[in-house]
């Protein structure tokens, strides 16, 4: 759990105050200068005022919000920080401090101080006031990027007592930086060349909804619309839409030719995989995604699906890949995937292909 850090100047330490009191008493005894007593009392009043003031302005809170969580490389993301002073006293010295991932840079209209990847924004708040800070982040690398840590610093006007109020980790802004999508053309299958594709439900069409019903009045077969059916004396006119049931299993093998080390063009392969996912969705295809890496749940795998939601899932998974993911030997990776993939899937290979399995299509080697 994050704890509030308090830094106090030695002038406010009880031992130091006691020592000053004894020293002033000795001076008064030998010099009879009562101005020394007045100065010491003023010092005590100042210390008391600082403690009371700091206790009062601790009623400060903050709120962090993001306009979006998914970004592409070099796309700007925005987060808004609101700092609210609920006390009646103004806060003369405050600052928002945060440390960001190296791959993300931040800008704001306010005065901002930067040291490597640590940022500080000085603030001043009136009593019962709120200040809004709009920050724009620009990511130059794929992955999960955002703030690593953040805190709000508040101090008294003299800088003798400083509190560092940590912001909870779960409230820090985080962006999923998606990989760029390469333009890729999927090699045509033999069935495509013959002018048709496989469908999961019907050869070309899928019944979606009934658009009208009328009583059957003995019409001849030729006078009935081709999309209507005559059942129990009722004609139901139905609407049909084109559907396509091709299913694919996309395999991304990030290992090099030796089968034990990651390839140097790993990012390029990920961009190709993202482009393939987009192309499959644009052609109304269903696909599942296999990536040569092991996590707690086993081999990295996205179950089969279609439409834009499946594309979002695939992009999130591709953006989360790091060098920390433990790869499998290429032979075991393909063996696991081909054994567990959905029936009827067409394997698409990105990276070095399998040696023993057959019936796959190479996209990029």
Secondary structure, DSSP 8 states (H G I E B T S, - for coil): ----EEEE-GGG-HHHHHHHHHHHHHHHHHH--THHHHHHHHHHHHHHHHHHHHHHTT-EEEEEEES-SEEETT-EEEEEEEEEE-SSS-EEEEEEEEEE-TTEEEE-SS--EEETTEEEEEEEE-TT-EEEEEEEEEE-SSEEEEEEEEEEEEE-TTSSEEEEEE--GGGS-EEEEE-----------HHHHTT----SSSSSEEEEEEEEEEE-----GGGS-TTEEEETTEEEEEEEEE----EEEEEE--B-TTSSSB-TTHHHHHHHHHHHHHHHHHTT-EEEEEEEEEETTEEEEEEEE-HHHHHHHHHHHHHT--TTSB---HHHHHHHHHHHS-TT-EEEEESS--SS--S-EEEE-
